[in-house]
Amino acid sequence: MGRSTDGEIDILQSSHNSTAPPVRVKAPFPATGHASAVGKALLADLDFTARMEHLARYEPVPLTDRTITNPRILFDTLDRHGPNAAQFDVLEYSDLNVCAAYSLTLPGHDATCVAPALPTNTTAYSGQPQHSAKPPLASSSPHPQPPPQARPP
């Protein structure tokens, strides 16, 4: 969970376990609002003046080759899908994680968001590659039938 208070971005709470490793912090979140999904979700909840004040304190710097550093392009990206839209970090903050952040801000309260993040390489955490099973195909029948056998001509 992240929050912006007086233009300062903070991570309020983080959790992880053996199957969901912690986010590997590459740079402090207060200074990377332009690149992290958490920062972008919080900046999206702010008005133009508050956004500019944040960027005046924390000049956007490239963290990866995908980081948006131009304020106009950043704001266009933040506003593209409307208010309260999910904000994404696809290798912009770090090449170690991907993240999606969702606004939880209530009128009159500090900007707040929740952001699930995943590592881009699970080998770095366990020493072994982790392969996920393919999800089962959806079926409208509670008892799916096997595919029909081809009949000879």
C-alpha positions as CSV (number, residue, x, y, z in Angstrom):
1,M,0.0,0.0,0.0
2,G,1.2,3.4,-0.9
3,R,0.2,7.0,0.2
4,S,1.0,10.5,-0.8
5,T,0.9,13.1,2.0
6,D,1.8,16.6,1.2
7,G,3.4,15.4,-2.1
8,E,5.6,12.8,-0.4
9,I,5.2,9.2,-1.5
10,D,5.5,6.5,1.2
11,I,5.0,2.8,1.2
12,L,2.7,2.1,4.2
13,Q,2.7,-1.6,4.1
14,S,4.3,-4.5,2.2
15,S,3.9,-8.2,2.4
16,H,5.5,-11.3,1.0
17,N,5.9,-15.0,1.6
18,S,7.7,-18.0,0.1
19,T,5.6,-18.0,-3.1
20,A,5.4,-14.2,-3.4
21,P,8.9,-12.7,-2.9
22,P,9.4,-9.1,-1.8
23,V,9.8,-6.3,-4.2
24,R,13.4,-5.5,-4.7
25,V,13.8,-1.8,-4.1
26,K,16.1,-0.2,-6.7
27,A,15.6,3.4,-5.7
28,P,13.7,5.2,-2.9
29,F,10.0,5.4,-3.7
30,P,9.6,9.1,-2.8
31,A,12.0,10.1,-5.6
32,T,10.6,7.7,-8.2
33,G,7.0,8.7,-8.5
34,H,7.4,9.2,-12.2
35,A,8.5,5.5,-12.7
36,S,6.8,3.2,-10.2
37,A,3.2,2.1,-10.5
38,V,2.7,3.2,-6.9
39,G,4.0,6.7,-7.6
40,K,2.0,7.0,-10.9
41,A,-1.2,6.0,-9.2
42,L,-0.7,8.5,-6.5
43,L,0.4,11.3,-8.9
44,A,-2.7,10.5,-11.0
45,D,-4.9,11.4,-8.0
46,L,-3.2,14.8,-7.6
47,D,-4.2,18.0,-9.4
48,F,-1.8,19.6,-11.9
49,T,-0.2,22.0,-9.3
50,A,0.5,19.2,-6.8
51,R,2.0,17.0,-9.6
52,M,4.3,19.8,-10.6
53,E,5.3,20.5,-7.0
54,H,6.3,16.8,-6.7
55,L,8.3,16.9,-9.9
56,A,10.0,20.1,-8.8
57,R,11.2,18.3,-5.6
58,Y,12.0,15.0,-7.4
59,E,13.2,15.6,-11.0
60,P,12.3,12.6,-13.2
61,V,15.5,10.6,-13.9
62,P,15.8,7.5,-16.1
63,L,15.9,4.4,-14.0
64,T,15.7,2.0,-17.0
65,D,15.5,2.6,-20.7
66,R,11.7,2.6,-20.4
67,T,11.3,5.3,-17.7
68,I,9.2,8.3,-18.7
69,T,11.1,11.5,-17.8
70,N,9.2,14.1,-19.8
71,P,6.4,15.6,-17.5
72,R,4.0,16.2,-20.4
73,I,4.3,12.6,-21.6
74,L,4.0,11.4,-18.0
75,F,0.8,13.4,-17.4
76,D,-0.7,12.2,-20.7
77,T,0.1,8.6,-19.7
78,L,-1.4,9.1,-16.2
79,D,-4.6,10.7,-17.6
80,R,-5.0,8.5,-20.7
81,H,-7.5,6.0,-19.2
82,G,-9.5,8.4,-16.9
83,P,-9.7,8.9,-13.1
84,N,-9.0,5.9,-10.9
85,A,-7.6,3.8,-13.7
86,A,-4.9,1.3,-13.0
87,Q,-1.4,2.6,-13.4
88,F,1.4,0.2,-14.6
89,D,5.1,-0.1,-14.2
90,V,6.4,-2.4,-16.9
91,L,10.1,-2.3,-16.4
92,E,10.1,1.5,-15.8
93,Y,11.2,1.6,-12.2
94,S,13.4,-1.5,-12.4
95,D,14.1,-4.5,-14.6
96,L,13.5,-6.7,-11.5
97,N,9.8,-6.2,-11.0
98,V,6.5,-5.4,-12.8
99,C,3.6,-3.8,-10.9
100,A,0.1,-2.5,-11.3
101,A,-1.4,0.0,-8.9
102,Y,-5.0,0.8,-8.2
103,S,-6.2,4.0,-6.5
104,L,-8.1,3.7,-3.2
105,T,-8.4,7.5,-2.7
106,L,-11.5,8.9,-1.0
107,P,-12.5,12.5,-1.4
108,G,-10.9,14.7,1.2
109,H,-8.2,12.1,2.1
110,D,-4.6,11.6,1.2
111,A,-4.0,9.8,-2.2
112,T,-3.8,6.1,-1.4
113,C,-3.3,3.0,-3.6
114,V,-2.7,-0.7,-3.5
115,A,-0.2,-2.3,-5.8
116,P,0.5,-6.0,-6.4
117,A,4.0,-6.5,-7.8
118,L,5.8,-9.5,-9.2
119,P,9.4,-10.2,-9.9
120,T,10.5,-10.6,-13.5
121,N,12.8,-13.5,-12.7
122,T,11.9,-15.9,-10.0
123,T,15.3,-17.7,-10.3
124,A,16.8,-14.8,-8.4
125,Y,14.8,-15.6,-5.3
126,S,14.8,-19.4,-5.2
127,G,17.8,-20.4,-7.2
128,Q,15.5,-22.6,-9.3
129,P,13.2,-21.5,-12.1
130,Q,9.6,-21.7,-11.1
131,H,7.2,-22.8,-13.8
132,S,3.5,-22.2,-13.4
133,A,0.9,-24.6,-14.5
134,K,-1.3,-23.6,-17.3
135,P,-4.8,-22.6,-16.1
136,P,-7.6,-25.0,-17.0
137,L,-9.8,-24.0,-19.9
138,A,-13.1,-22.5,-18.9
139,S,-16.1,-24.8,-19.5
140,S,-19.8,-24.0,-19.3
141,S,-20.5,-27.6,-18.2
142,P,-19.8,-28.8,-14.7
143,H,-18.7,-32.1,-16.4
144,P,-16.5,-31.2,-19.4
145,Q,-16.5,-33.7,-22.2
146,P,-13.4,-34.9,-23.9
147,P,-12.8,-33.5,-27.4
148,P,-14.5,-35.6,-30.2
149,Q,-12.3,-38.2,-31.9
150,A,-11.7,-37.7,-35.6
151,R,-13.6,-40.2,-37.7
152,P,-12.0,-41.9,-40.7
153,P,-13.5,-40.8,-44.1
